């Protein structure tokens, strides 16, 4: 669905931080447009993690766990050493009890899981879902660069692509280029699109304790297998889930008829009124609202991100670790 044919860049609106897009950029991101977001990553700084609200105290946890620990060396055991850190292999070889020493990781990993399903090539206002997802991922990567993290990425693209962690500006630019290659085409039809459980499992092998993970996905992709994998990842990593939604999924249009175009042909969709509008809201909003509730109950920072939202606002909310109730 393509309702964006304007050639002039829209005037920036208050609160959008000047992130308005041109006609072509609303449909498909380019490396240049994603690289230009680097200047906005500083607006994400100063966020402080909030304790995640849980219905039961036993499930409460801090949403940010800090850096993991890396093995440094082994030395002879000293009284008071933690018994859990005994190096049994070295102790057996030398005949003397040894303890493992650790130091904090110098580089944390910030990873992105990007949904490249055909349902992401859709948008009625603002931009396509896949463009908004790419913008969120790019801002997240630029923020990771400022924090000194290495960036990695995975997707449910049919090629089962996986991007290993890399640091510095070169690592971020490599990720941006991969995001552009992963973007689905509106005309593509891939009913056998892989789910997210497999990519999550592959990505997990690259992560270290304390890693950050951002998912930019459509709610239809989050099946039960992916949710179980996320519940496991949540124990050791900082998770953020951006559920991409279109305004039509949030609320039925006010106009009785809605023009729908593929760029060449325009059809008129009867939006109906009264009970039809109620059924519209229930049918299109039930999936993402259900998934958002499931993520919240699991203690995962999650937010519905509309194609008209500021990506800076949305990512900043997610990084704060707050839980957002779905719109009613």
Kinemage of the C-alpha trace (Angstrom):
@kinemage 1
@onewidth
@group {chain A} dominant
@subgroup {mainchain}
@vectorlist {calphas} color= white
{ca unk a 1} P 0.000 0.000 0.000
{ca unk a 2} L 1.562 3.304 -1.073
{ca unk a 3} L -0.172 6.540 -0.220
{ca unk a 4} L 2.960 8.667 -0.377
{ca unk a 5} L 3.765 10.338 -3.688
{ca unk a 6} L 4.784 13.847 -2.584
{ca unk a 7} L 8.178 15.071 -3.703
{ca unk a 8} L 8.648 17.918 -1.227
{ca unk a 9} L 10.030 17.231 2.239
{ca unk a 10} L 7.256 17.944 4.756
{ca unk a 11} L 7.758 20.724 7.281
{ca unk a 12} L 8.980 19.359 10.592
{ca unk a 13} L 6.247 19.265 13.197
{ca unk a 14} L 6.761 20.111 16.880
{ca unk a 15} L 8.076 17.079 18.710
{ca unk a 16} L 9.351 15.203 15.650
{ca unk a 17} L 12.912 16.566 16.094
{ca unk a 18} L 13.095 17.406 12.383
{ca unk a 19} L 12.830 13.735 11.417
{ca unk a 20} L 10.275 14.266 8.637
{ca unk a 21} L 10.753 12.064 5.576
{ca unk a 22} L 10.492 12.682 1.844
{ca unk a 23} L 8.204 10.587 -0.363
{ca unk a 24} L 10.848 8.025 -1.357
{ca unk a 25} L 12.284 7.772 2.160
{ca unk a 26} L 8.849 6.867 3.537
{ca unk a 27} L 8.800 3.686 1.477
{ca unk a 28} L 12.377 2.444 1.667
{ca unk a 29} L 15.328 3.526 3.793
{ca unk a 30} L 18.778 4.254 2.419
{ca unk a 31} L 22.131 4.058 4.188
{ca unk a 32} L 22.428 7.841 3.834
{ca unk a 33} L 19.082 8.500 5.541
{ca unk a 34} L 19.934 6.107 8.397
{ca unk a 35} L 23.431 7.550 8.774
{ca unk a 36} L 21.898 11.032 9.071
{ca unk a 37} L 20.208 9.926 12.311
{ca unk a 38} L 23.560 9.923 14.088
{ca unk a 39} L 23.013 13.519 15.169
{ca unk a 40} L 19.790 12.585 16.961
{ca unk a 41} L 21.278 9.751 19.050
{ca unk a 42} L 22.394 12.283 21.656
{ca unk a 43} L 18.727 12.986 22.429
{ca unk a 44} L 18.532 9.457 23.863
{ca unk a 45} L 21.172 10.158 26.494
{ca unk a 46} L 20.336 10.908 30.049
{ca unk a 47} L 17.732 8.157 30.193
{ca unk a 48} L 17.579 6.400 33.507
{ca unk a 49} L 16.277 2.882 33.902
{ca unk a 50} L 13.110 2.521 35.925
{ca unk a 51} L 12.156 -0.512 37.917
{ca unk a 52} L 9.830 -2.651 35.830
{ca unk a 53} L 6.335 -2.797 37.262
{ca unk a 54} L 5.273 -6.363 37.917
{ca unk a 55} L 2.011 -7.799 39.263
{ca unk a 56} L 4.049 -10.019 41.591
{ca unk a 57} L 7.094 -8.901 43.549
{ca unk a 58} L 8.911 -12.175 42.884
{ca unk a 59} L 9.115 -11.276 39.207
{ca unk a 60} L 10.542 -7.786 39.720
{ca unk a 61} L 13.977 -7.040 38.344
{ca unk a 62} L 16.082 -4.143 37.217
{ca unk a 63} L 15.768 -3.711 33.447
{ca unk a 64} L 19.480 -2.919 33.024
{ca unk a 65} L 22.054 -5.378 34.311
{ca unk a 66} L 25.267 -3.609 33.353
{ca unk a 67} L 28.379 -5.174 31.882
{ca unk a 68} L 29.099 -8.866 32.019
{ca unk a 69} L 32.287 -10.446 33.353
{ca unk a 70} L 35.156 -11.923 31.357
{ca unk a 71} L 37.702 -14.537 32.495
{ca unk a 72} L 41.131 -12.979 33.053
{ca unk a 73} L 43.421 -15.601 34.681
{ca unk a 74} L 43.750 -18.224 37.418
{ca unk a 75} L 45.850 -17.849 40.562
{ca unk a 76} L 46.438 -19.975 43.682
{ca unk a 77} L 43.427 -20.081 45.973
{ca unk a 78} L 43.406 -17.634 48.883
{ca unk a 79} L 41.205 -17.880 51.997
{ca unk a 80} L 37.997 -15.971 51.361
{ca unk a 81} L 37.860 -16.662 47.609
{ca unk a 82} L 34.411 -17.538 46.284
{ca unk a 83} L 34.158 -21.326 46.025
{ca unk a 84} L 32.085 -20.909 42.850
{ca unk a 85} L 35.154 -19.497 41.108
{ca unk a 86} L 37.453 -22.444 41.770
{ca unk a 87} L 39.268 -23.449 38.570
{ca unk a 88} L 39.008 -27.225 38.870
{ca unk a 89} L 40.862 -27.909 35.632
{ca unk a 90} L 43.987 -25.967 36.662
{ca unk a 91} L 43.707 -27.287 40.217
{ca unk a 92} L 43.695 -30.893 38.964
{ca unk a 93} L 46.651 -30.268 36.650
{ca unk a 94} L 48.865 -28.506 39.227
{ca unk a 95} L 47.743 -30.324 42.355
{ca unk a 96} L 47.105 -26.973 44.032
{ca unk a 97} L 43.726 -25.261 44.406
{ca unk a 98} L 43.306 -22.284 42.047
{ca unk a 99} L 40.661 -19.570 41.684
{ca unk a 100} L 39.504 -17.845 38.513
{ca unk a 101} L 39.857 -14.073 38.285
{ca unk a 102} L 37.462 -11.983 36.195
{ca unk a 103} L 37.367 -8.434 34.892
{ca unk a 104} L 34.501 -6.386 33.550
{ca unk a 105} L 33.891 -6.596 29.833
{ca unk a 106} L 35.312 -3.608 28.035
{ca unk a 107} L 32.730 -3.756 25.265
{ca unk a 108} L 29.119 -4.700 25.686
{ca unk a 109} L 27.124 -5.990 22.722
{ca unk a 110} L 24.074 -4.098 21.483
{ca unk a 111} L 22.097 -6.249 19.041
{ca unk a 112} L 19.083 -5.738 16.794
{ca unk a 113} L 16.539 -8.292 15.607
{ca unk a 114} L 14.919 -6.898 12.450
{ca unk a 115} L 11.619 -8.231 11.112
{ca unk a 116} L 11.843 -8.471 7.313
{ca unk a 117} L 8.444 -10.081 6.740
{ca unk a 118} L 6.288 -8.796 3.855
{ca unk a 119} L 3.773 -7.406 6.369
{ca unk a 120} L 6.388 -4.793 7.257
{ca unk a 121} L 6.175 -3.256 3.753
{ca unk a 122} L 2.965 -1.481 4.656
{ca unk a 123} L 2.005 2.038 5.644
{ca unk a 124} L -0.909 4.408 5.318
{ca unk a 125} L 0.509 7.402 7.188
{ca unk a 126} L 3.999 8.561 8.093
{ca unk a 127} L 6.051 5.778 6.509
{ca unk a 128} L 6.170 2.034 5.964
{ca unk a 129} L 6.612 -0.122 9.059
{ca unk a 130} L 9.947 -1.369 7.742
{ca unk a 131} L 11.233 2.219 7.439
{ca unk a 132} L 10.246 3.040 11.013
{ca unk a 133} L 11.877 -0.206 12.173
{ca unk a 134} L 15.102 0.666 10.352
{ca unk a 135} L 15.129 4.138 11.888
{ca unk a 136} L 14.734 2.715 15.390
{ca unk a 137} L 17.521 0.210 14.749
{ca unk a 138} L 19.814 2.918 13.344
{ca unk a 139} L 19.280 5.219 16.337
{ca unk a 140} L 19.942 2.270 18.646
{ca unk a 141} L 23.190 1.484 16.790
{ca unk a 142} L 24.406 5.090 16.918
{ca unk a 143} L 23.627 5.206 20.635
{ca unk a 144} L 25.603 1.966 21.069
{ca unk a 145} L 28.576 3.574 19.342
{ca unk a 146} L 28.468 6.433 21.845
{ca unk a 147} L 28.451 3.919 24.687
{ca unk a 148} L 31.442 2.033 23.289
{ca unk a 149} L 29.401 -1.097 22.511
{ca unk a 150} L 29.840 -3.454 19.598
{ca unk a 151} L 26.781 -3.888 17.377
{ca unk a 152} L 25.291 -7.082 15.963
{ca unk a 153} L 22.086 -7.936 14.119
{ca unk a 154} L 19.893 -10.779 12.897
{ca unk a 155} L 16.746 -11.060 10.833
{ca unk a 156} L 14.088 -13.549 9.795
{ca unk a 157} L 15.056 -12.835 6.206
{ca unk a 158} L 14.828 -16.010 4.065
{ca unk a 159} L 18.622 -15.984 3.776
{ca unk a 160} L 18.800 -16.331 7.585
{ca unk a 161} L 21.348 -13.562 7.740
{ca unk a 162} L 23.375 -12.912 10.875
{ca unk a 163} L 25.705 -9.992 11.457
{ca unk a 164} L 28.528 -10.720 13.932
{ca unk a 165} L 29.452 -8.071 16.533
{ca unk a 166} L 31.690 -5.268 15.309
{ca unk a 167} L 32.787 -2.039 16.947
{ca unk a 168} L 33.365 1.510 15.872
{ca unk a 169} L 31.766 3.600 13.154
{ca unk a 170} L 32.563 0.953 10.566
{ca unk a 171} L 30.542 -1.601 12.523
{ca unk a 172} L 27.515 0.715 12.648
{ca unk a 173} L 27.675 1.545 8.937
{ca unk a 174} L 27.900 -2.162 8.131
{ca unk a 175} L 24.745 -2.729 10.186
{ca unk a 176} L 22.922 0.120 8.410
{ca unk a 177} L 23.767 -1.363 5.023
{ca unk a 178} L 22.469 -4.743 6.160
{ca unk a 179} L 19.212 -3.199 7.398
{ca unk a 180} L 18.630 -1.762 3.914
{ca unk a 181} L 19.236 -5.172 2.328
{ca unk a 182} L 16.805 -6.805 4.759
{ca unk a 183} L 13.937 -4.444 4.005
{ca unk a 184} L 11.069 -6.318 2.320
{ca unk a 185} L 9.493 -5.196 -0.938
{ca unk a 186} L 5.819 -4.308 -1.008
{ca unk a 187} L 5.325 -6.582 -4.016
{ca unk a 188} L 7.086 -9.569 -2.408
{ca unk a 189} L 5.042 -12.579 -1.373
{ca unk a 190} L 6.749 -14.998 1.005
{ca unk a 191} L 4.100 -16.977 2.892
{ca unk a 192} L 6.784 -19.264 4.329
{ca unk a 193} L 8.633 -16.380 6.013
{ca unk a 194} L 10.624 -17.770 8.971
{ca unk a 195} L 9.517 -16.805 12.475
{ca unk a 196} L 11.662 -15.154 15.123
{ca unk a 197} L 12.545 -18.107 17.375
{ca unk a 198} L 15.318 -19.302 15.021
{ca unk a 199} L 16.971 -15.884 14.550
{ca unk a 200} L 16.763 -15.272 18.307
{ca unk a 201} L 18.528 -18.571 18.999
{ca unk a 202} L 21.303 -17.733 16.506
{ca unk a 203} L 21.700 -14.253 17.926
{ca unk a 204} L 21.834 -15.565 21.485
{ca unk a 205} L 25.053 -17.445 20.695
{ca unk a 206} L 26.766 -14.117 20.019
{ca unk a 207} L 25.597 -12.345 23.170
{ca unk a 208} L 27.328 -12.041 26.520
{ca unk a 209} L 25.627 -11.430 29.881
{ca unk a 210} L 24.419 -7.848 30.104
{ca unk a 211} L 23.977 -7.372 26.353
{ca unk a 212} L 21.238 -5.077 25.026
{ca unk a 213} L 18.760 -6.426 22.477
{ca unk a 214} L 16.230 -4.391 20.489
{ca unk a 215} L 13.497 -6.131 18.489
{ca unk a 216} L 11.742 -4.135 15.748
{ca unk a 217} L 8.906 -6.441 14.734
{ca unk a 218} L 5.308 -6.810 13.637
{ca unk a 219} L 3.059 -8.338 16.287
{ca unk a 220} L 2.057 -11.176 13.926
{ca unk a 221} L 5.667 -12.415 13.941
{ca unk a 222} L 5.813 -12.888 17.713
{ca unk a 223} L 4.575 -16.454 17.973
{ca unk a 224} L 4.678 -18.609 21.096
{ca unk a 225} L 8.152 -19.944 20.279
{ca unk a 226} L 9.576 -16.425 20.065
{ca unk a 227} L 7.897 -15.380 23.309
{ca unk a 228} L 9.382 -18.368 25.144
{ca unk a 229} L 12.832 -17.522 23.769
{ca unk a 230} L 12.443 -13.904 24.914
{ca unk a 231} L 11.467 -15.013 28.418
{ca unk a 232} L 14.741 -16.971 28.548
{ca unk a 233} L 16.844 -14.120 27.139
{ca unk a 234} L 15.349 -11.682 29.631
{ca unk a 235} L 17.206 -13.415 32.476
{ca unk a 236} L 20.655 -12.328 31.289
{ca unk a 237} L 20.084 -9.468 28.844
{ca unk a 238} L 18.329 -6.105 28.555
{ca unk a 239} L 15.398 -6.521 26.164
{ca unk a 240} L 13.409 -3.862 24.334
{ca unk a 241} L 10.604 -4.691 21.909
{ca unk a 242} L 9.179 -2.178 19.440
{ca unk a 243} L 5.895 -3.484 18.003
{ca unk a 244} L 5.381 -1.683 14.696
{ca unk a 245} L 1.774 -0.698 14.053
{ca unk a 246} L -0.021 1.323 11.409
{ca unk a 247} L -2.631 3.939 12.401
{ca unk a 248} L -5.286 1.752 10.744
{ca unk a 249} L -4.449 -0.961 13.298
{ca unk a 250} L -4.893 1.477 16.149
{ca unk a 251} L -8.175 3.065 15.140
{ca unk a 252} L -10.723 2.762 12.342
{ca unk a 253} L -10.605 5.694 9.881
{ca unk a 254} L -13.133 8.469 10.392
{ca unk a 255} L -13.914 8.724 6.680
{ca unk a 256} L -16.648 6.351 5.392
{ca unk a 257} L -14.432 5.320 2.447
{ca unk a 258} L -10.656 4.922 2.342
{ca unk a 259} L -8.534 5.197 -0.835
{ca unk a 260} L -5.989 2.382 -1.226
{ca unk a 261} L -3.303 2.536 -3.915
{ca unk a 262} L -0.357 0.499 -5.152
{ca unk a 263} L 1.013 3.515 -6.993
{ca unk a 264} L -0.882 2.765 -10.180
{ca unk a 265} L -4.424 1.712 -9.306
{ca unk a 266} L -6.640 3.217 -6.601
{ca unk a 267} L -9.434 1.317 -4.897
{ca unk a 268} L -11.922 2.546 -2.321
{ca unk a 269} L -12.302 0.576 0.879
{ca unk a 270} L -15.644 0.847 2.688
{ca unk a 271} L -14.737 1.693 6.282
{ca unk a 272} L -18.333 1.454 7.422
{ca unk a 273} L -19.770 2.999 10.564
{ca unk a 274} L -21.176 2.022 13.939
{ca unk a 275} L -20.766 -1.701 14.608
{ca unk a 276} L -18.546 -2.055 11.543
{ca unk a 277} L -16.066 0.395 13.027
{ca unk a 278} L -16.133 -1.507 16.326
{ca unk a 279} L -15.391 -4.777 14.561
{ca unk a 280} L -12.616 -3.031 12.601
{ca unk a 281} L -10.915 -1.891 15.821
{ca unk a 282} L -11.284 -5.290 17.456
{ca unk a 283} L -10.011 -7.274 14.467
{ca unk a 284} L -6.974 -5.137 13.620
{ca unk a 285} L -6.026 -4.154 17.159
{ca unk a 286} L -6.441 -7.469 18.945
{ca unk a 287} L -3.134 -9.019 17.833
{ca unk a 288} L -0.720 -6.263 18.802
{ca unk a 289} L -2.601 -5.436 22.002
{ca unk a 290} L -2.465 -9.093 23.038
{ca unk a 291} L 1.259 -9.348 22.296
{ca unk a 292} L 1.971 -6.104 24.127
{ca unk a 293} L 0.203 -7.406 27.208
{ca unk a 294} L 2.146 -10.687 27.073
{ca unk a 295} L 5.456 -8.837 26.866
{ca unk a 296} L 4.525 -6.599 29.785
{ca unk a 297} L 3.570 -9.569 31.950
{ca unk a 298} L 6.957 -11.106 31.162
{ca unk a 299} L 8.658 -7.950 32.477
{ca unk a 300} L 9.998 -6.889 29.071
{ca unk a 301} L 10.187 -3.236 28.077
{ca unk a 302} L 7.786 -3.016 25.136
{ca unk a 303} L 5.986 -0.296 23.230
{ca unk a 304} L 3.650 -0.055 20.268
{ca unk a 305} L 5.406 2.239 17.777
{ca unk a 306} L 3.175 3.795 15.140
{ca unk a 307} L 4.468 4.722 11.705
{ca unk a 308} L 3.665 8.346 12.648
{ca unk a 309} L 5.580 8.357 15.953
{ca unk a 310} L 8.915 10.063 16.469
{ca unk a 311} L 11.507 7.242 16.540
{ca unk a 312} L 13.512 9.265 19.061
{ca unk a 313} L 10.571 9.430 21.472
{ca unk a 314} L 9.764 5.740 20.999
{ca unk a 315} L 13.310 4.482 21.545
{ca unk a 316} L 13.838 6.787 24.503
{ca unk a 317} L 10.723 5.340 26.137
{ca unk a 318} L 11.985 1.804 25.575
{ca unk a 319} L 15.415 2.606 26.973
{ca unk a 320} L 13.815 3.967 30.129
{ca unk a 321} L 12.425 0.517 30.742
{ca unk a 322} L 8.876 1.720 31.237
{ca unk a 323} L 5.854 -0.395 30.456
{ca unk a 324} L 3.116 1.127 28.313
{ca unk a 325} L -0.494 0.093 28.344
{ca unk a 326} L -2.060 -0.368 24.907
{ca unk a 327} L -4.395 2.342 23.689
{ca unk a 328} L -8.032 1.577 24.288
